[in-house]
Amino acid sequence: MSIINAVQGALGLVAVWFSYVFFSNAVKNKDKFSEASLAKLSGTGFICNFFDTLGIGSFATSTALFRFFKLVPDRLIPGTLNVSMTICVIVEALIFITVIKVGIVTLIAMVAASVIGAVVGAGIVAHLPEKKIQMGMGIALLVVDFVFIAGLLKWMPVGGEAIALEGTKLIIGVVANLILGALMTIGIGLYAPCMALVYALGMSPKVAFPIMMASCAFLMPAAGVKFIKEAAYDIKASITITIAGTVGVLIAAYIVKEMPLEILKWLVVCVILYTAVSMLRSAFKNKESEEKTVEIAGAGTLNPR
């Protein structure tokens, strides 16, 4: 059995383990399903994962739709993103690691680093208050937007021909992917920054697909289970997006395969910018609300009636 077959087998086992934890928790808490529109959740899952498979990324676009249609509370967005997209990304990884050749040491080292980062990050994010999550996601989305714009305007390297990393470049790749894995847990997608990283290290642009998809496929179950155990995710949204999103992945990978995305990417840039500003405004409103509450409480203490 080849190493790629072993990686596929490991992904299969991870998928089974995650599915058991996810769906058993959902059944146990079926009385906590939200009132969000099933049609809007399905559309979000299908569209975002369809374009995710083509390299657009799903976290930023999903966050924008969650907020626009008021589908998921801000506090639950990071957990919902990680839980709902896990099975979809595992399917993507199983497809792309067999289609595109990549150095196995590079793949395993960068994937392992991203998982470690995600496990540490999820434990922290699951306990953060809504204001800090809004602030973190707002800043993270601005960073993603910059990476998107840099790529579209050719400001960053366009990559080389290498399919593996060695020496110092491998160390840089591993450390950077560990950080990206941690950032995944606050809702910043790994695809755009990982693609930028691969390009900057002189690797072939195609190699970004198996690296970023396998990284997400292994780190998201680990992070997702933490969010599930902390009840820091929306159950109905996660189930619906998992089902509709998987359909979107299969159609994009086996039927559409590729399509011109330049105009769509600029549209995504605008949507991400709007969502980032919206998140930061909400965070500052929360801050002002807390300050007013403190002032009122203080006044009540100083001037009892």
Steps between C-alpha positions, in 0.01 A plus 500: 500500500639843401528795738223680307273199560590516871410871508168423331434223750578736787262759354229234477545407866498869603178551301330207676614619845392860438164394352425287805579782744318760290177314424467336842530846658243638253250224582551553873434873460233498227278720718758780462464537122477864391221657294733594212369444147581150370501629140747782578728267695494245218576768242786631711647153543473408133629827352787555743631143480457488122734799462718374786584198286604734218738686733295801618474388865181464701552663841488866398211453258303291752557760771366769268184299425452405867496868594304627198216250547534490883543122491752452784575718807847662484615315812434163330644580156858367558373170637231464234752562220740236633231240570283548190784497246696204638346216299496715186872573531584134568326410173702773321826371648429139400450618143797738467776303674461229237479737202792737575851380585663653811804410714373268773734636774390856420133399500511307830715759683282795400177312572622390846600857584157635402326241722708597804420866440128427464474292818664774705299775333159334530538456874552875533239624252218284639511702824535848351217754546311622192678838489847343478383254235357787293822697535718201415292399199483859373879537505550149358264572210690819417822294482334245269368782283850642464634158397221469240576847359877433500442186297263666253736794445807271475667663803614168641715226344324283245678184610757274335525138393592326829268237643686467833685713756837436663717653772418856607204527262343190653541643852342828389211313338438288811507795744280712273243221459489451878405867536243471219348198673451704818347788303251259338324472833395866508352477154787598270512248217827320437472486120597854395794545743624143443493557125699821551749309719548226240558760228748695715703183568537438126273198471272420209161675536321167451675357808305748714182297448601168664696683775223741599221245461679224691598752771136600544380141475712395798487816712128575468381174661734563794383859538139410421474240776620758752230743385241220516594406857483866604159539328652795312337434162158512328373142461236553231729716287785249529292198395336680208825648368679164532243330276453777242871584502608144424274502193660829392851353538422194286339706222792747493767227504353251254262696274611866483872440585607856419350830387609866456494652849666841461179707524367280780822548700463879482141463617624286791753774587214751530284260703786420742577870548135576576482210748825599672382859550162373621667269753724776635206741530308238700803448724528874571126522569537217750786689663295821526207303645725343765647840593153650543397207718808552719427874526139440604603237752763736641254788524256277683766411753608860559149641518276243669128580517 
